């Protein structure tokens, strides 16, 4: 009888742990998606930054040319 109780408890505990593992997997998956999205945003910002640097350099060159 004690063995059956232990086995039943063990089965319930396994179900609980599996459920908790599923929750953690979903959290990890969501975090992974957020990280990919942030990396994409960062890449876009890097591209924008490079464009602005080029535009700034062009404007500086034009200003220097006009001063001469």
Biopython code that builds the backbone (N, CA, C, O; Angstrom):
import numpy as np
from Bio.PDB.StructureBuilder import StructureBuilder

atoms = [
    (1, "UNK", "N", (0.825, -1.198, 0.000)),
    (1, "UNK", "CA", (0.000, 0.000, 0.000)),
    (1, "UNK", "C", (0.866, 1.257, 0.000)),
    (1, "UNK", "O", (0.610, 2.194, -0.756)),
    (2, "UNK", "N", (1.882, 1.271, 0.844)),
    (2, "UNK", "CA", (2.768, 2.430, 0.879)),
    (2, "UNK", "C", (3.460, 2.626, -0.465)),
    (2, "UNK", "O", (3.675, 3.754, -0.908)),
    (3, "UNK", "N", (3.802, 1.518, -1.101)),
    (3, "UNK", "CA", (4.457, 1.597, -2.401)),
    (3, "UNK", "C", (3.528, 2.248, -3.427)),
    (3, "UNK", "O", (3.986, 3.040, -4.251)),
    (4, "UNK", "N", (2.233, 1.930, -3.392)),
    (4, "UNK", "CA", (1.273, 2.529, -4.315)),
    (4, "UNK", "C", (1.127, 4.025, -4.058)),
    (4, "UNK", "O", (1.057, 4.823, -4.993)),
    (5, "UNK", "N", (1.080, 4.396, -2.777)),
    (5, "UNK", "CA", (0.983, 5.818, -2.435)),
    (5, "UNK", "C", (2.220, 6.553, -2.950)),
    (5, "UNK", "O", (2.119, 7.634, -3.530)),
    (6, "UNK", "N", (3.369, 5.955, -2.732)),
    (6, "UNK", "CA", (4.615, 6.582, -3.182)),
    (6, "UNK", "C", (4.616, 6.719, -4.699)),
    (6, "UNK", "O", (4.985, 7.762, -5.237)),
    (7, "UNK", "N", (4.202, 5.661, -5.379)),
    (7, "UNK", "CA", (4.167, 5.685, -6.837)),
    (7, "UNK", "C", (3.177, 6.730, -7.329)),
    (7, "UNK", "O", (3.462, 7.444, -8.290)),
    (8, "UNK", "N", (2.030, 6.829, -6.691)),
    (8, "UNK", "CA", (1.034, 7.838, -7.057)),
    (8, "UNK", "C", (1.566, 9.236, -6.837)),
    (8, "UNK", "O", (1.386, 10.118, -7.676)),
    (9, "UNK", "N", (2.219, 9.437, -5.710)),
    (9, "UNK", "CA", (2.801, 10.744, -5.408)),
    (9, "UNK", "C", (3.871, 11.077, -6.437)),
    (9, "UNK", "O", (3.958, 12.200, -6.933)),
    (10, "UNK", "N", (4.678, 10.076, -6.741)),
    (10, "UNK", "CA", (5.763, 10.272, -7.702)),
    (10, "UNK", "C", (5.197, 10.651, -9.071)),
    (10, "UNK", "O", (5.737, 11.529, -9.743)),
    (11, "UNK", "N", (4.118, 9.997, -9.482)),
    (11, "UNK", "CA", (3.484, 10.296, -10.763)),
    (11, "UNK", "C", (2.935, 11.713, -10.770)),
    (11, "UNK", "O", (3.112, 12.449, -11.741)),
    (12, "UNK", "N", (2.264, 12.100, -9.677)),
    (12, "UNK", "CA", (1.735, 13.459, -9.588)),
    (12, "UNK", "C", (2.861, 14.485, -9.603)),
    (12, "UNK", "O", (2.759, 15.529, -10.248)),
    (13, "UNK", "N", (3.923, 14.175, -8.892)),
    (13, "UNK", "CA", (5.070, 15.088, -8.857)),
    (13, "UNK", "C", (5.684, 15.229, -10.252)),
    (13, "UNK", "O", (6.067, 16.324, -10.661)),
    (14, "UNK", "N", (5.772, 14.115, -10.974)),
    (14, "UNK", "CA", (6.294, 14.163, -12.343)),
    (14, "UNK", "C", (5.409, 15.026, -13.237)),
    (14, "UNK", "O", (5.913, 15.791, -14.059)),
    (15, "UNK", "N", (4.089, 14.904, -13.079)),
    (15, "UNK", "CA", (3.163, 15.724, -13.864)),
    (15, "UNK", "C", (3.367, 17.199, -13.559)),
    (15, "UNK", "O", (3.376, 18.039, -14.459)),
    (16, "UNK", "N", (3.532, 17.503, -12.276)),
    (16, "UNK", "CA", (3.763, 18.893, -11.868)),
    (16, "UNK", "C", (5.064, 19.409, -12.469)),
    (16, "UNK", "O", (5.113, 20.519, -12.998)),
    (17, "UNK", "N", (6.115, 18.602, -12.387)),
    (17, "UNK", "CA", (7.410, 19.016, -12.932)),
    (17, "UNK", "C", (7.351, 19.184, -14.448)),
    (17, "UNK", "O", (7.940, 20.119, -14.992)),
    (18, "UNK", "N", (6.646, 18.289, -15.130)),
    (18, "UNK", "CA", (6.499, 18.418, -16.580)),
    (18, "UNK", "C", (5.757, 19.701, -16.939)),
    (18, "UNK", "O", (6.116, 20.395, -17.890)),
    (19, "UNK", "N", (4.719, 20.004, -16.167)),
    (19, "UNK", "CA", (3.957, 21.238, -16.392)),
    (19, "UNK", "C", (4.846, 22.469, -16.172)),
    (19, "UNK", "O", (4.817, 23.415, -16.958)),
    (20, "UNK", "N", (5.634, 22.440, -15.090)),
    (20, "UNK", "CA", (6.551, 23.546, -14.809)),
    (20, "UNK", "C", (7.600, 23.667, -15.914)),
    (20, "UNK", "O", (7.936, 24.774, -16.335)),
    (21, "UNK", "N", (8.111, 22.541, -16.379)),
    (21, "UNK", "CA", (9.090, 22.557, -17.473)),
    (21, "UNK", "C", (8.497, 23.179, -18.731)),
    (21, "UNK", "O", (9.164, 23.948, -19.423)),
    (22, "UNK", "N", (7.236, 22.842, -19.027)),
    (22, "UNK", "CA", (6.567, 23.427, -20.192)),
    (22, "UNK", "C", (6.452, 24.943, -20.054)),
    (22, "UNK", "O", (6.663, 25.681, -21.016)),
    (23, "UNK", "N", (6.115, 25.398, -18.846)),
    (23, "UNK", "CA", (6.026, 26.845, -18.616)),
    (23, "UNK", "C", (7.379, 27.508, -18.844)),
    (23, "UNK", "O", (7.462, 28.558, -19.480)),
    (24, "UNK", "N", (8.441, 26.888, -18.322)),
    (24, "UNK", "CA", (9.780, 27.456, -18.497)),
    (24, "UNK", "C", (10.205, 27.445, -19.961)),
    (24, "UNK", "O", (10.847, 28.383, -20.433)),
    (25, "UNK", "N", (9.844, 26.373, -20.683)),
    (25, "UNK", "CA", (10.173, 26.310, -22.110)),
    (25, "UNK", "C", (9.493, 27.444, -22.871)),
    (25, "UNK", "O", (10.095, 28.048, -23.759)),
    (26, "UNK", "N", (8.232, 27.736, -22.521)),
    (26, "UNK", "CA", (7.513, 28.835, -23.167)),
    (26, "UNK", "C", (8.177, 30.170, -22.853)),
    (26, "UNK", "O", (8.317, 31.023, -23.730)),
    (27, "UNK", "N", (8.584, 30.347, -21.600)),
    (27, "UNK", "CA", (9.262, 31.585, -21.204)),
    (27, "UNK", "C", (10.567, 31.739, -21.974)),
    (27, "UNK", "O", (10.868, 32.817, -22.487)),
    (28, "UNK", "N", (11.337, 30.662, -22.053)),
    (28, "UNK", "CA", (12.613, 30.695, -22.776)),
    (28, "UNK", "C", (12.375, 30.990, -24.252)),
    (28, "UNK", "O", (13.109, 31.774, -24.853)),
    (29, "UNK", "N", (11.355, 30.369, -24.838)),
    (29, "UNK", "CA", (11.031, 30.595, -26.244)),
    (29, "UNK", "C", (10.649, 32.055, -26.476)),
    (29, "UNK", "O", (11.105, 32.680, -27.433)),
    (30, "UNK", "N", (9.803, 32.595, -25.587)),
    (30, "UNK", "CA", (9.398, 33.998, -25.711)),
    (30, "UNK", "C", (10.594, 34.929, -25.559)),
    (30, "UNK", "O", (10.721, 35.910, -26.292)),
    (31, "UNK", "N", (11.466, 34.620, -24.611)),
    (31, "UNK", "CA", (12.660, 35.445, -24.418)),
    (31, "UNK", "C", (13.569, 35.374, -25.637)),
    (31, "UNK", "O", (14.165, 36.374, -26.037)),
    (32, "UNK", "N", (13.671, 34.183, -26.223)),
    (32, "UNK", "CA", (14.471, 34.028, -27.437)),
    (32, "UNK", "C", (13.920, 34.883, -28.571)),
    (32, "UNK", "O", (14.681, 35.508, -29.310)),
    (33, "UNK", "N", (12.590, 34.908, -28.709)),
    (33, "UNK", "CA", (11.960, 35.734, -29.742)),
    (33, "UNK", "C", (12.212, 37.212, -29.473)),
    (33, "UNK", "O", (12.476, 37.983, -30.396)),
    (34, "UNK", "N", (12.128, 37.601, -28.201)),
    (34, "UNK", "CA", (12.389, 39.003, -27.847)),
    (34, "UNK", "C", (13.832, 39.377, -28.154)),
    (34, "UNK", "O", (14.100, 40.471, -28.651)),
    (35, "UNK", "N", (14.755, 38.477, -27.863)),
    (35, "UNK", "CA", (16.170, 38.737, -28.135)),
    (35, "UNK", "C", (16.394, 38.894, -29.636)),
    (35, "UNK", "O", (17.105, 39.803, -30.064)),
    (36, "UNK", "N", (15.793, 38.016, -30.435)),
    (36, "UNK", "CA", (15.937, 38.129, -31.890)),
    (36, "UNK", "C", (15.370, 39.450, -32.390)),
    (36, "UNK", "O", (15.953, 40.093, -33.264)),
    (37, "UNK", "N", (14.235, 39.851, -31.835)),
    (37, "UNK", "CA", (13.624, 41.118, -32.224)),
    (37, "UNK", "C", (14.521, 42.292, -31.846)),
    (37, "UNK", "O", (14.687, 43.232, -32.624)),
    (38, "UNK", "N", (15.096, 42.231, -30.646)),
    (38, "UNK", "CA", (15.997, 43.300, -30.206)),
    (38, "UNK", "C", (17.263, 43.346, -31.056)),
    (38, "UNK", "O", (17.768, 44.426, -31.363)),
    (39, "UNK", "N", (17.775, 42.178, -31.434)),
    (39, "UNK", "CA", (18.950, 42.135, -32.307)),
    (39, "UNK", "C", (18.629, 42.745, -33.668)),
    (39, "UNK", "O", (19.449, 43.461, -34.243)),
    (40, "UNK", "N", (17.437, 42.460, -34.176)),
    (40, "UNK", "CA", (17.004, 43.033, -35.452)),
    (40, "UNK", "C", (16.900, 44.551, -35.336)),
    (40, "UNK", "O", (17.366, 45.280, -36.211)),
    (41, "UNK", "N", (16.282, 45.025, -34.242)),
    (41, "UNK", "CA", (16.167, 46.465, -34.003)),
    (41, "UNK", "C", (17.538, 47.111, -33.891)),
    (41, "UNK", "O", (17.772, 48.187, -34.441)),
    (42, "UNK", "N", (18.439, 46.457, -33.182)),
    (42, "UNK", "CA", (19.793, 46.982, -33.020)),
    (42, "UNK", "C", (20.506, 47.068, -34.367)),
    (42, "UNK", "O", (21.193, 48.049, -34.652)),
    (43, "UNK", "N", (20.340, 46.048, -35.182)),
    (43, "UNK", "CA", (20.941, 46.052, -36.515)),
    (43, "UNK", "C", (20.398, 47.213, -37.344)),
    (43, "UNK", "O", (21.154, 47.897, -38.035)),
    (44, "UNK", "N", (19.085, 47.431, -37.272)),
    (44, "UNK", "CA", (18.477, 48.550, -38.000)),
    (44, "UNK", "C", (19.010, 49.888, -37.499)),
    (44, "UNK", "O", (19.257, 50.800, -38.288)),
    (45, "UNK", "N", (19.186, 49.998, -36.191)),
    (45, "UNK", "CA", (19.729, 51.234, -35.626)),
    (45, "UNK", "C", (21.177, 51.448, -36.054)),
    (45, "UNK", "O", (21.589, 52.579, -36.312)),
    (46, "UNK", "N", (21.947, 50.370, -36.129)),
    (46, "UNK", "CA", (23.329, 50.473, -36.610)),
    (46, "UNK", "C", (23.364, 50.985, -38.049)),
    (46, "UNK", "O", (24.186, 51.833, -38.397)),
    (47, "UNK", "N", (22.471, 50.464, -38.871)),
    (47, "UNK", "CA", (22.402, 50.895, -40.271)),
    (47, "UNK", "C", (22.024, 52.374, -40.346)),
    (47, "UNK", "O", (22.627, 53.145, -41.093)),
    (48, "UNK", "N", (21.009, 52.759, -39.555)),
    (48, "UNK", "CA", (20.599, 54.164, -39.520)),
    (48, "UNK", "C", (21.739, 55.048, -39.048)),
    (48, "UNK", "O", (21.966, 56.128, -39.594)),
    (49, "UNK", "N", (22.452, 54.590, -38.036)),
    (49, "UNK", "CA", (23.571, 55.345, -37.493)),
    (49, "UNK", "C", (24.641, 55.567, -38.553)),
    (49, "UNK", "O", (25.177, 56.668, -38.677)),
    (50, "UNK", "N", (24.952, 54.532, -39.315)),
    (50, "UNK", "CA", (25.953, 54.660, -40.377)),
    (50, "UNK", "C", (25.494, 55.649, -41.441)),
    (50, "UNK", "O", (26.292, 56.446, -41.933)),
    (51, "UNK", "N", (24.215, 55.602, -41.798)),
    (51, "UNK", "CA", (23.680, 56.554, -42.780)),
    (51, "UNK", "C", (23.795, 57.982, -42.264)),
    (51, "UNK", "O", (24.181, 58.889, -43.002)),
    (52, "UNK", "N", (23.455, 58.174, -40.983)),
    (52, "UNK", "CA", (23.541, 59.509, -40.396)),
    (52, "UNK", "C", (24.981, 60.001, -40.325)),
    (52, "UNK", "O", (25.244, 61.187, -40.522)),
    (53, "UNK", "N", (25.907, 59.100, -40.045)),
    (53, "UNK", "CA", (27.326, 59.477, -40.036)),
    (53, "UNK", "C", (27.758, 59.946, -41.421)),
    (53, "UNK", "O", (28.461, 60.947, -41.558)),
    (54, "UNK", "N", (27.326, 59.208, -42.451)),
    (54, "UNK", "CA", (27.678, 59.580, -43.820)),
    (54, "UNK", "C", (27.050, 60.928, -44.186)),
    (54, "UNK", "O", (27.700, 61.777, -44.795)),
    (55, "UNK", "N", (25.799, 61.112, -43.814)),
    (55, "UNK", "CA", (25.117, 62.376, -44.088)),
    (55, "UNK", "C", (25.801, 63.525, -43.354)),
    (55, "UNK", "O", (25.982, 64.607, -43.913)),
    (56, "UNK", "N", (26.175, 63.288, -42.117)),
    (56, "UNK", "CA", (26.866, 64.297, -41.326)),
    (56, "UNK", "C", (28.201, 64.665, -41.966)),
    (56, "UNK", "O", (28.556, 65.840, -42.061)),
    (57, "UNK", "N", (28.922, 63.660, -42.395)),
    (57, "UNK", "CA", (30.219, 63.902, -43.038)),
    (57, "UNK", "C", (30.036, 64.722, -44.313)),
    (57, "UNK", "O", (30.823, 65.627, -44.594)),
    (58, "UNK", "N", (29.004, 64.406, -45.077)),
    (58, "UNK", "CA", (28.705, 65.161, -46.294)),
    (58, "UNK", "C", (28.396, 66.614, -45.962)),
    (58, "UNK", "O", (28.882, 67.524, -46.634)),
    (59, "UNK", "N", (27.594, 66.833, -44.932)),
    (59, "UNK", "CA", (27.246, 68.197, -44.530)),
    (59, "UNK", "C", (28.465, 68.967, -44.040)),
    (59, "UNK", "O", (28.618, 70.151, -44.342)),
    (60, "UNK", "N", (29.321, 68.308, -43.294)),
    (60, "UNK", "CA", (30.552, 68.950, -42.817)),
    (60, "UNK", "C", (31.419, 69.341, -44.006)),
    (60, "UNK", "O", (31.959, 70.446, -44.045)),
    (61, "UNK", "N", (31.553, 68.447, -44.969)),
    (61, "UNK", "CA", (32.346, 68.736, -46.169)),
    (61, "UNK", "C", (31.767, 69.916, -46.949)),
    (61, "UNK", "O", (32.511, 70.766, -47.440)),
    (62, "UNK", "N", (30.448, 69.965, -47.062)),
    (62, "UNK", "CA", (29.803, 71.077, -47.762)),
    (62, "UNK", "C", (30.050, 72.392, -47.032)),
    (62, "UNK", "O", (30.323, 73.413, -47.662)),
    (63, "UNK", "N", (29.955, 72.367, -45.711)),
    (63, "UNK", "CA", (30.198, 73.569, -44.916)),
    (63, "UNK", "C", (31.640, 74.033, -45.075)),
    (63, "UNK", "O", (31.898, 75.227, -45.227)),
    (64, "UNK", "N", (32.565, 73.107, -45.040)),
    (64, "UNK", "CA", (33.978, 73.451, -45.211)),
    (64, "UNK", "C", (34.225, 74.026, -46.601)),
    (64, "UNK", "O", (35.006, 74.964, -46.759)),
    (65, "UNK", "N", (33.573, 73.476, -47.587)),
    (65, "UNK", "CA", (33.724, 73.950, -48.964)),
    (65, "UNK", "C", (33.164, 75.366, -49.097)),
    (65, "UNK", "O", (33.748, 76.197, -49.793)),
    (66, "UNK", "N", (32.044, 75.646, -48.439)),
    (66, "UNK", "CA", (31.432, 76.969, -48.511)),
    (66, "UNK", "C", (32.252, 78.016, -47.769)),
    (66, "UNK", "O", (32.214, 79.196, -48.120)),
    (67, "UNK", "N", (32.985, 77.602, -46.756)),
    (67, "UNK", "CA", (33.804, 78.530, -45.978)),
    (67, "UNK", "C", (35.031, 78.984, -46.754)),
    (67, "UNK", "O", (35.569, 80.061, -46.495)),
    (68, "UNK", "N", (35.467, 78.187, -47.683)),
    (68, "UNK", "CA", (36.694, 78.498, -48.440)),
    (68, "UNK", "C", (36.474, 79.619, -49.403)),
    (68, "UNK", "O", (37.397, 80.010, -50.118)),
]
sb = StructureBuilder()
sb.init_structure("model")
sb.init_model(0)
sb.init_chain("A")
sb.init_seg("    ")
for serial, (resi, resn, name, xyz) in enumerate(atoms, 1):
    if name == "N":
        sb.init_residue(resn, " ", resi, " ")
    sb.init_atom(name, np.array(xyz, "f"), 0.0, 1.0, " ", f" {name:<3s}", serial, name[0])
structure = sb.get_structure()
